[in-house]
């Protein structure tokens, strides 16, 4: 069987699999436009996408194609001009604890400790349980990201990588229905990036929270995702293609790199970005 035929078979199998999954996020006919003094600038237009429960989706595209705008609309931080974004059938009308966000910059309170930063969200979401129980939740997720010895260190005293670990712990600790990640490792060196990818995917594998992640890194997109969503260049960007990643879980980096399909996935993504 020719390579392109094999890829089409895999896509059909993946499409059949997703037919039976529960839709968590449903984006229909999304348009995002900004009105300038003279013209309407359209960032996104006719964008449609379904994201399924317990799925990990990565989104790639050139700078300026509206990836972060799209994520901010799912987070409820940016209004939709036209169309609807629904979470479990209910239209999103603003930010809420059912969506946890991890930004490129951790956005911690620098004068607070790692524990206090995580507790900010936990206290709000789990106000119905005792203070000691809320503290246990925060400490558990700090432990999961490898910060056992840094509970009481102020955020400003932590390295950039450690701060992002706090950001990951903070997002998981509120137990959202969907995790939104805006290039969370984009400012880190390659070694730290790899370490935090492993931390993220280890926790995600256990929590099974639907995840939507923006990245510019093709290798990261393949390693983490069940599907890679490719966006066309802006203005008027939309979904250009969706590539199912047919690797099992749990995943080991070296096994993925040595897999016969890895470089075909990589080639397809790079060809899309180049052309």
Wavefront OBJ file of the C-alpha trace (Angstrom):
o trace
v 0.000 0.000 0.000
v 1.321 3.447 -0.931
v 2.179 5.887 1.872
v -0.614 8.351 1.038
v -3.118 5.468 0.955
v -1.927 4.255 4.344
v -2.343 7.756 5.784
v -5.897 7.969 4.413
v -6.758 4.615 6.019
v -5.448 5.867 9.382
v -7.484 9.057 9.084
v -10.649 7.084 8.308
v -10.035 4.781 11.296
v -9.478 7.792 13.534
v -12.628 9.509 12.242
v -14.643 6.379 12.996
v -13.210 6.255 16.522
v -14.108 9.878 17.273
v -17.670 9.339 16.028
v -18.372 7.511 19.294
v -16.674 9.991 21.638
v -18.426 12.684 23.640
v -17.938 16.215 22.317
v -16.633 18.454 25.095
v -15.908 21.658 23.165
v -17.889 22.585 20.077
v -16.779 25.584 18.010
v -19.253 26.504 15.288
v -18.777 29.097 12.527
v -16.439 31.202 14.648
v -15.603 34.695 13.495
v -13.415 37.143 15.380
v -13.069 40.667 14.043
v -11.759 43.975 15.355
v -13.175 47.255 14.130
v -10.514 49.818 13.310
v -11.231 53.447 12.477
v -11.576 52.581 8.796
v -12.083 48.853 8.262
v -13.012 45.620 9.985
v -9.964 43.418 10.545
v -11.001 39.756 10.525
v -8.694 37.499 12.532
v -10.720 34.278 12.333
v -13.560 33.371 9.998
v -15.701 30.277 9.424
v -13.720 28.281 11.989
v -15.266 24.965 13.012
v -13.801 22.409 15.395
v -14.970 19.725 17.790
v -12.779 18.608 20.692
v -13.660 15.404 22.479
v -13.708 14.399 26.122
v -10.307 13.277 27.483
v -8.591 14.263 24.220
v -5.273 16.121 23.972
v -5.298 18.511 21.008
v -2.392 20.673 19.910
v -2.871 23.667 17.603
v -0.106 24.921 15.332
v 0.124 27.707 12.783
v 2.215 30.702 11.847
v 2.477 33.710 14.154
v -0.481 36.015 13.702
v -2.929 33.326 12.583
v -5.104 33.823 15.666
v -4.158 30.781 17.780
v -3.951 32.734 21.030
v -7.103 34.655 20.125
v -8.911 31.353 19.657
v -7.685 30.017 23.005
v -8.660 33.226 24.790
v -12.198 32.937 23.390
v -12.468 29.368 24.692
v -11.223 30.658 28.047
v -13.956 33.310 27.997
v -11.423 36.139 28.082
v -12.283 37.420 24.601
v -15.711 37.810 22.994
v -16.763 35.915 19.873
v -17.872 38.201 17.045
v -20.012 35.552 15.368
v -20.672 31.866 15.988
v -20.744 29.888 19.233
v -18.326 28.070 21.513
v -20.035 25.507 23.724
v -18.682 23.468 26.614
v -20.736 20.303 27.120
v -23.563 21.918 25.194
v -23.619 25.198 27.128
v -22.395 28.403 25.417
v -19.305 29.944 26.995
v -20.122 33.437 28.225
v -17.050 34.347 30.262
v -14.189 32.839 32.272
v -14.904 30.100 34.790
v -13.256 27.377 36.904
v -14.352 24.709 34.403
v -11.427 25.952 32.260
v -7.886 26.012 33.633
v -5.362 28.145 31.759
v -1.575 27.814 31.625
v 0.047 30.822 29.985
v 3.488 31.186 28.395
v 4.401 33.319 31.392
v 3.267 31.671 34.651
v 1.682 34.946 35.881
v 2.299 34.156 39.551
v 2.025 36.582 42.438
v 5.770 37.129 43.010
v 5.443 37.989 46.709
v 3.474 34.801 47.443
v 4.898 31.332 47.976
v 4.391 28.480 45.528
v 1.789 27.012 47.878
v -0.044 30.319 48.294
v -0.180 30.798 44.513
v -1.833 27.426 44.017
v -4.142 28.037 46.980
v -5.560 31.156 45.295
v -7.548 29.047 42.868
v -8.149 26.131 45.204
v -9.675 28.379 47.886
v -12.134 29.825 45.382
v -13.156 26.567 43.694
v -13.260 24.376 46.814
v -14.660 26.858 49.306
v -17.067 24.157 50.508
v -14.302 21.980 52.021
v -12.065 22.655 55.016
v -8.908 24.754 54.876
v -6.748 21.703 55.613
v -8.377 19.794 52.752
v -7.757 22.681 50.366
v -4.130 22.788 51.472
v -3.802 19.059 50.842
v -5.082 19.520 47.282
v -2.548 22.286 46.585
v 0.325 20.330 48.130
v -0.606 17.204 46.188
v -0.306 18.938 42.820
v 2.897 20.741 43.786
v 4.255 17.319 44.662
v 3.114 15.957 41.281
v 5.095 18.645 39.429
v 8.215 17.942 41.472
v 8.218 20.915 43.857
v 8.236 19.109 47.216
v 11.051 21.257 48.551
v 9.691 24.571 47.301
v 6.244 24.847 48.897
v 7.234 27.883 50.947
v 9.567 29.613 48.508
v 8.321 32.883 47.083
v 7.565 32.810 43.377
v 10.197 35.495 42.678
v 12.840 33.168 44.147
v 12.018 30.345 41.730
v 13.591 29.716 38.331
v 11.453 30.178 35.235
v 11.037 26.426 34.885
v 9.995 26.057 38.525
v 7.524 28.918 38.160
v 5.940 27.133 35.217
v 5.685 23.987 37.347
v 3.678 26.065 39.825
v 1.497 27.233 36.930
v 0.840 23.636 35.896
v 0.020 22.641 39.493
v -2.318 25.629 39.857
v -4.247 24.727 36.680
v -4.692 21.041 37.534
v -5.528 21.744 41.189
v -8.873 23.393 40.378
v -9.860 20.209 38.496
v -11.203 21.911 35.362
v -13.145 20.175 32.614
v -10.680 21.466 30.032
v -7.074 22.595 30.280
v -5.994 25.449 27.972
v -2.266 25.876 27.361
v -0.860 28.883 25.498
v 2.697 27.908 24.516
v 3.529 27.077 28.149
v 7.081 25.974 27.351
v 7.905 28.570 24.701
v 10.225 30.612 26.944
v 12.166 27.624 28.298
v 15.411 26.018 27.142
v 15.109 22.700 25.305
v 16.139 20.560 28.290
v 13.639 22.175 30.660
v 10.989 22.069 27.926
v 11.425 18.306 27.604
v 11.264 17.801 31.373
v 8.049 19.794 31.689
v 6.453 18.056 28.719
v 6.986 14.802 30.609
v 5.562 16.319 33.812
v 2.516 17.620 31.958
v 1.750 14.412 30.100
v 2.277 12.288 33.230
v -0.304 14.282 35.226
v -2.660 14.562 32.252
v -2.543 10.792 31.704
v -3.781 10.240 35.258
v -6.291 13.115 35.415
v -7.730 12.620 31.901
v -8.664 16.291 31.570
v -9.350 17.410 28.013
v -6.412 19.572 26.912
v -6.022 22.158 24.150
v -2.493 23.440 23.650
v -1.006 26.044 21.333
v 2.560 25.447 20.234
v 4.980 26.502 17.501
v 7.028 23.357 18.059
v 6.174 20.558 15.609
v 7.900 17.856 17.672
v 6.051 18.954 20.804
v 2.762 18.941 18.908
v 3.274 15.342 17.783
v 4.607 14.012 21.083
v 1.730 15.322 23.201
v -1.319 15.160 20.964
v -4.060 12.790 19.950
v -4.747 15.216 17.085
v -2.802 18.162 15.699
v -4.974 21.001 14.396
v -3.338 23.109 11.688
v -4.518 26.684 11.217
v -4.212 28.623 7.994
v -2.363 31.924 7.951
v -4.302 35.063 8.785
v -6.170 37.230 8.286
v -9.418 35.242 8.084
v -7.671 32.180 9.474
v -9.523 28.906 9.921
v -8.792 25.210 10.369
v -6.687 24.060 7.447
v -6.252 20.402 8.333
v -6.403 18.013 11.277
v -3.797 15.265 11.680
v -4.633 12.289 13.943
v -1.572 10.990 15.816
v -1.835 7.217 15.999
v 0.585 6.560 18.887
v -0.556 4.672 21.964
v -0.260 5.879 25.541
v 1.672 6.121 27.760
v 4.324 7.502 25.433
v 8.076 7.365 25.786
v 10.013 10.001 23.916
v 12.658 7.720 22.459
v 10.085 5.195 21.265
v 8.151 7.971 19.534
v 11.294 9.297 17.855
v 12.143 5.798 16.608
v 8.620 5.008 15.393
v 8.285 4.566 11.631
v 5.352 7.017 11.464
v 6.985 9.849 13.399
v 8.845 11.451 10.522
v 5.842 11.133 8.216
v 3.753 13.071 10.737
v 6.533 15.613 11.013
v 6.819 15.932 7.230
v 3.075 16.461 6.840
v 3.017 19.233 9.451
v 6.083 20.982 8.039
v 4.691 20.782 4.503
v 1.483 22.419 5.680
v 3.367 25.214 7.449
v 5.659 25.810 4.479
v 2.940 25.854 1.817
l 1 2 3 4 5 6 7 8 9 10 11 12 13 14 15 16 17 18 19 20 21 22 23 24 25 26 27 28 29 30 31 32 33 34 35 36 37 38 39 40 41 42 43 44 45 46 47 48 49 50 51 52 53 54 55 56 57 58 59 60 61 62 63 64 65 66 67 68 69 70 71 72 73 74 75 76 77 78 79 80 81 82 83 84 85 86 87 88 89 90 91 92 93 94 95 96 97 98 99 100 101 102 103 104 105 106 107 108 109 110 111 112 113 114 115 116 117 118 119 120 121 122 123 124 125 126 127 128 129 130 131 132 133 134 135 136 137 138 139 140 141 142 143 144 145 146 147 148 149 150 151 152 153 154 155 156 157 158 159 160 161 162 163 164 165 166 167 168 169 170 171 172 173 174 175 176 177 178 179 180 181 182 183 184 185 186 187 188 189 190 191 192 193 194 195 196 197 198 199 200 201 202 203 204 205 206 207 208 209 210 211 212 213 214 215 216 217 218 219 220 221 222 223 224 225 226 227 228 229 230 231 232 233 234 235 236 237 238 239 240 241 242 243 244 245 246 247 248 249 250 251 252 253 254 255 256 257 258 259 260 261 262 263 264 265 266 267 268 269 270 271 272 273 274 275
